[in-house]
Amino acid sequence: MAEISAKLVQELRQKTGAGMMDCKKALKETDGNIEEAIDWLRKKGIASAGKKSDRIAAEGLIDTYIQPGGRVGVLIEVNCQTDFVARNEAFKALVKNLAKQAATADSVESLLAQHYIENESVTVEEFIKQTIATLGENIQVRRFVNFPLAEGTQGVVDSYIHTGGRVGVLVELGSQTESVASNSEFQALARNAAMQVAACPNVEYVSVDQIPTEIAQKEKDIEMGKDDLANKPDNIKEKIVQGRIEKRLKELALLDQPYIRDQSISVEDLVKQVKAQVGEEIQVTRFVRYILGEGIEKQEMSFADEVAAQIGSK
């Protein structure tokens, strides 16, 4: 049996919210495999399927850029070491410029190699190094995504930034004609869809039919193995599990969520309403959500320590 370290137990606790002893037992039962341990805890009803929001987070900002006309949009995350620097105006300006510049890049590496839009005598990477020297701490472009509308298609890309740049969403909607793409109701739907994604951290797909079969099967395997079904006949167990799976898959789908501005309708109902208003087929094509520092461990530092670090770097 693999040795179960305190660090491994802590990692499982952060991912599931389960107690220390439960995490240790789960890891022992699964020979230290953390993914299998998560499934073991879920089968015991100790851990939920949702993503946890209490992971240790790095600092920085998430920002967005929407090209005039809404045919290209960018979502970017740039990290720094402290919230002190994340609030600095020079850092904010850097992130905003990088979001705009990333509209023409296809990777972080290609973005860093471009000439910086505010000073073409240096590359983006060189300018970031200059900013590091000025602000006194490390700065990294962690990730970005750009949504360009495919040539010959119509629609709009929009975004939403929440909680001071700690959560960001980019969303693309498709239409049949350019006139609908510029329609105010259609554009409002894009913004509301982005806000909806920000408010629903468990949502990962536009609709249930986009969820891969292996995900659905994994959920079924977990439900079938739960202790509360152990003594039930197979036909009863199958019906119960099917109901649970349908509920779980809907939790992952944007269109099945209650609309945040009117809980009496779903997002799918909202889309249908806008379709009726504009008189043609429209659809939510894709979306992405960034949570600042998700999955990155950060050394905790008090505000006093942050100030001391800043003074010491001058």
C-alpha positions as CSV (number, residue, x, y, z in Angstrom):
1,M,0.0,0.0,0.0
2,A,1.3,3.5,-0.9
3,E,2.2,5.8,2.0
4,I,-0.5,8.3,2.7
5,S,1.2,11.7,3.3
6,A,-0.2,14.6,5.1
7,K,0.2,16.7,2.0
8,L,-2.0,14.2,0.0
9,V,-4.7,14.2,2.7
10,Q,-4.7,18.0,2.6
11,E,-5.0,18.1,-1.2
12,L,-8.0,15.8,-1.0
13,R,-9.6,17.9,1.7
14,Q,-9.2,21.0,-0.5
15,K,-10.8,19.3,-3.4
16,T,-13.7,17.8,-1.6
17,G,-14.3,19.6,1.7
18,A,-14.4,16.3,3.5
19,G,-12.9,15.8,7.0
20,M,-9.3,14.8,7.6
21,M,-10.1,11.3,8.8
22,D,-12.5,10.6,6.0
23,C,-9.9,11.8,3.5
24,K,-7.2,9.6,5.0
25,K,-9.5,6.5,5.0
26,A,-10.5,7.2,1.3
27,L,-6.9,7.4,0.3
28,K,-6.1,4.2,2.1
29,E,-9.0,2.4,0.4
30,T,-7.8,3.6,-3.0
31,D,-4.1,3.1,-2.5
32,G,-3.3,6.8,-2.6
33,N,-5.1,7.5,-5.9
34,I,-6.6,10.9,-5.3
35,E,-9.2,10.8,-8.2
36,E,-10.4,7.4,-7.0
37,A,-10.5,8.7,-3.5
38,I,-12.8,11.5,-4.6
39,D,-15.1,9.0,-6.2
40,W,-15.0,6.8,-3.0
41,L,-16.0,9.8,-0.8
42,R,-18.8,10.6,-3.2
43,K,-20.1,7.1,-3.1
44,K,-20.2,7.4,0.7
45,G,-22.1,10.7,0.5
46,I,-19.2,12.5,2.1
47,A,-18.2,14.7,-0.8
48,S,-20.3,16.5,-3.3
49,A,-19.9,16.4,-7.1
50,G,-19.5,20.2,-7.4
51,K,-16.3,22.1,-7.7
52,K,-15.1,23.6,-4.5
53,S,-14.5,27.3,-4.1
54,D,-12.1,27.1,-1.2
55,R,-9.0,26.2,-3.1
56,I,-5.9,28.3,-2.3
57,A,-5.8,31.1,-4.9
58,A,-3.0,33.1,-6.5
59,E,-3.5,36.8,-6.8
60,G,-3.8,38.9,-10.0
61,L,-6.7,39.9,-12.3
62,I,-9.0,38.4,-14.9
63,D,-9.9,40.8,-17.6
64,T,-11.7,40.8,-21.0
65,Y,-11.5,42.5,-24.3
66,I,-14.4,42.7,-26.8
67,Q,-13.5,43.9,-30.3
68,P,-15.8,46.7,-31.6
69,G,-18.7,44.9,-33.3
70,G,-18.5,41.9,-31.0
71,R,-17.0,39.4,-33.5
72,V,-13.9,38.7,-31.4
73,G,-13.6,38.4,-27.6
74,V,-10.8,37.6,-25.2
75,L,-10.7,36.4,-21.6
76,I,-7.3,36.5,-19.9
77,E,-5.8,35.7,-16.4
78,V,-2.6,37.4,-15.3
79,N,-1.2,36.5,-11.9
80,C,1.0,38.4,-9.4
81,Q,2.0,37.5,-5.9
82,T,-0.1,39.8,-3.8
83,D,-3.4,41.6,-3.8
84,F,-1.4,44.7,-3.1
85,V,0.1,44.6,-6.6
86,A,-3.2,43.4,-8.2
87,R,-4.7,46.7,-7.2
88,N,-1.9,48.7,-8.6
89,E,-2.9,50.9,-11.6
90,A,0.2,49.9,-13.6
91,F,-0.7,46.3,-13.2
92,K,-4.3,46.9,-14.2
93,A,-3.2,48.7,-17.3
94,L,-0.9,45.9,-18.3
95,V,-3.6,43.3,-17.9
96,K,-6.1,45.4,-20.0
97,N,-3.5,45.9,-22.8
98,L,-2.6,42.2,-22.8
99,A,-6.3,41.3,-23.1
100,K,-6.6,43.5,-26.2
101,Q,-3.3,42.1,-27.6
102,A,-4.3,38.5,-27.1
103,A,-7.1,38.9,-29.7
104,T,-4.4,38.1,-32.3
105,A,-2.4,35.4,-30.4
106,D,-2.9,31.7,-30.4
107,S,-0.9,30.8,-27.3
108,V,0.7,32.4,-24.3
109,E,4.1,31.9,-25.9
110,S,3.1,33.7,-29.1
111,L,1.6,36.5,-27.1
112,L,4.8,37.0,-25.2
113,A,6.8,37.1,-28.4
114,Q,4.6,40.0,-29.9
115,H,5.7,43.6,-29.8
116,Y,3.9,45.3,-26.9
117,I,1.1,47.5,-28.2
118,E,2.0,50.4,-26.0
119,N,5.7,50.2,-26.7
120,E,6.7,48.4,-29.9
121,S,10.4,48.8,-29.2
122,V,10.1,45.8,-26.8
123,T,8.2,42.5,-26.8
124,V,5.4,41.7,-24.4
125,E,7.8,39.5,-22.4
126,E,10.4,42.2,-22.1
127,F,7.8,44.7,-21.0
128,I,6.5,42.3,-18.4
129,K,10.1,42.0,-17.1
130,Q,10.3,45.8,-16.8
131,T,7.0,45.9,-14.9
132,I,8.3,43.1,-12.6
133,A,11.3,45.3,-11.8
134,T,9.1,48.3,-11.2
135,L,6.5,46.6,-9.0
136,G,8.9,44.3,-7.2
137,E,7.2,40.9,-7.6
138,N,6.7,38.2,-10.2
139,I,4.0,38.6,-12.9
140,Q,2.9,35.8,-15.2
141,V,0.4,35.5,-18.0
142,R,-1.3,32.3,-16.9
143,R,-3.8,31.7,-19.6
144,F,-6.2,33.3,-22.1
145,V,-8.8,32.3,-24.6
146,N,-10.1,34.2,-27.7
147,F,-13.4,33.6,-29.4
148,P,-13.4,34.8,-33.0
149,L,-16.7,34.2,-34.9
150,A,-16.1,31.8,-37.7
151,E,-15.9,33.4,-41.2
152,G,-19.3,33.5,-42.8
153,T,-21.2,33.2,-39.5
154,Q,-23.2,35.8,-37.6
155,G,-23.5,36.4,-33.9
156,V,-21.8,38.2,-31.0
157,V,-19.2,37.5,-28.4
158,D,-19.7,39.1,-25.0
159,S,-18.2,38.8,-21.5
160,Y,-18.8,39.5,-17.8
161,I,-16.2,40.2,-15.1
162,H,-17.4,39.7,-11.5
163,T,-16.0,40.5,-8.0
164,G,-13.3,42.9,-9.0
165,G,-11.6,40.7,-11.6
166,R,-11.7,37.4,-9.7
167,V,-14.3,35.7,-11.9
168,G,-14.6,36.1,-15.7
169,V,-16.8,34.7,-18.4
170,L,-16.6,34.8,-22.2
171,V,-19.7,33.7,-24.2
172,E,-20.5,33.3,-27.9
173,L,-24.0,33.4,-29.3
174,G,-24.9,32.6,-32.9
175,S,-27.6,34.1,-35.1
176,Q,-28.6,33.6,-38.8
177,T,-28.4,37.2,-39.9
178,E,-26.3,40.3,-39.2
179,S,-29.4,42.4,-38.4
180,V,-30.2,40.1,-35.5
181,A,-26.6,40.0,-34.3
182,S,-26.8,43.8,-33.9
183,N,-30.3,43.6,-32.3
184,S,-30.4,45.0,-28.7
185,E,-32.4,42.0,-27.3
186,F,-30.0,39.5,-28.8
187,Q,-27.0,41.4,-27.4
188,A,-28.7,41.6,-24.0
189,L,-29.1,37.9,-24.1
190,A,-25.4,37.5,-24.6
191,R,-24.6,39.6,-21.6
192,N,-27.2,37.8,-19.4
193,A,-25.9,34.4,-20.5
194,A,-22.4,35.5,-19.4
195,M,-23.7,36.6,-16.0
196,Q,-25.6,33.3,-15.7
197,V,-22.4,31.3,-16.2
198,A,-20.6,33.4,-13.6
199,A,-23.4,32.7,-11.1
200,C,-23.3,28.9,-11.8
201,P,-19.9,27.5,-10.9
202,N,-20.9,23.9,-11.6
203,V,-22.0,24.6,-15.2
204,E,-19.6,23.2,-17.7
205,Y,-21.6,22.6,-20.9
206,V,-24.2,24.5,-22.9
207,S,-26.7,21.6,-23.0
208,V,-27.1,18.0,-21.7
209,D,-26.6,16.6,-25.1
210,Q,-23.1,18.0,-25.2
211,I,-22.0,16.1,-22.1
212,P,-19.6,13.3,-23.1
213,T,-20.9,9.8,-22.6
214,E,-17.9,8.9,-20.4
215,I,-18.9,11.6,-18.0
216,A,-22.5,10.3,-17.8
217,Q,-21.2,6.8,-17.3
218,K,-18.9,7.8,-14.5
219,E,-21.7,9.6,-12.7
220,K,-23.8,6.4,-13.1
221,D,-21.0,4.2,-11.7
222,I,-20.7,6.5,-8.7
223,E,-24.5,6.5,-8.0
224,M,-24.8,2.7,-8.4
225,G,-22.0,2.2,-5.8
226,K,-23.6,4.4,-3.1
227,D,-24.4,2.7,0.2
228,D,-28.0,3.8,0.4
229,L,-28.8,1.6,-2.7
230,A,-27.0,-1.5,-1.6
231,N,-30.0,-3.5,-0.4
232,K,-32.5,-2.4,-3.1
233,P,-33.5,-4.6,-6.0
234,D,-31.7,-4.0,-9.3
235,N,-34.8,-2.7,-11.1
236,I,-35.5,-0.2,-8.3
237,K,-31.9,0.8,-8.1
238,E,-31.8,1.5,-11.8
239,K,-34.8,3.8,-11.7
240,I,-33.4,5.7,-8.7
241,V,-30.0,6.1,-10.3
242,Q,-31.5,7.2,-13.6
243,G,-33.4,10.0,-11.8
244,R,-30.3,11.1,-10.0
245,I,-28.2,11.0,-13.2
246,E,-30.7,13.2,-15.0
247,K,-30.7,15.7,-12.2
248,R,-26.9,15.7,-12.0
249,L,-26.4,16.2,-15.8
250,K,-28.8,19.1,-15.8
251,E,-26.7,20.7,-13.1
252,L,-23.8,20.7,-15.6
253,A,-25.9,22.3,-18.4
254,L,-26.3,26.0,-18.8
255,L,-29.7,25.8,-20.6
256,D,-31.2,23.9,-17.7
257,Q,-30.4,26.4,-15.0
258,P,-33.1,28.6,-13.5
259,Y,-32.6,32.1,-15.0
260,I,-30.9,34.3,-12.4
261,R,-33.2,37.3,-13.1
262,D,-36.4,35.3,-13.1
263,Q,-36.3,31.9,-11.3
264,S,-39.6,30.9,-12.7
265,I,-38.0,30.2,-16.1
266,S,-34.9,28.4,-17.3
267,V,-32.1,29.8,-19.5
268,E,-33.5,27.7,-22.3
269,D,-36.9,29.4,-21.9
270,L,-35.2,32.8,-22.0
271,V,-33.5,31.9,-25.3
272,K,-36.8,30.8,-26.7
273,Q,-38.3,34.1,-25.7
274,V,-35.6,36.1,-27.5
275,K,-36.0,33.8,-30.6
276,A,-39.6,34.8,-30.7
277,Q,-38.8,38.5,-30.4
278,V,-36.1,38.5,-33.1
279,G,-37.9,36.1,-35.4
280,E,-35.1,33.6,-36.2
281,E,-33.1,30.8,-34.8
282,I,-30.4,31.7,-32.2
283,Q,-28.2,29.6,-30.0
284,V,-25.6,29.8,-27.2
285,T,-22.6,28.4,-29.1
286,R,-19.9,28.2,-26.4
287,F,-18.6,29.7,-23.2
288,V,-15.6,29.6,-20.8
289,R,-15.3,30.7,-17.2
290,Y,-12.1,31.6,-15.4
291,I,-11.8,31.8,-11.6
292,L,-8.7,33.6,-10.4
293,G,-5.9,31.4,-9.2
294,E,-8.0,28.2,-9.5
295,G,-5.8,25.3,-8.7
296,I,-2.7,27.4,-7.9
297,E,-1.3,27.2,-4.4
298,K,-0.4,30.6,-2.9
299,Q,1.8,31.4,0.1
300,E,-0.4,33.2,2.6
301,M,0.7,36.7,3.5
302,S,-0.9,39.2,5.8
303,F,-1.5,42.8,4.6
304,A,1.3,44.0,6.9
305,D,3.7,41.5,5.3
306,E,2.6,42.6,1.8
307,V,3.4,46.3,2.7
308,A,6.8,45.2,4.2
309,A,7.6,43.3,1.1
310,Q,6.8,46.3,-1.1
311,I,8.9,48.6,1.0
312,G,11.8,46.1,1.0
313,S,11.7,45.9,-2.8
314,K,12.1,49.6,-3.4
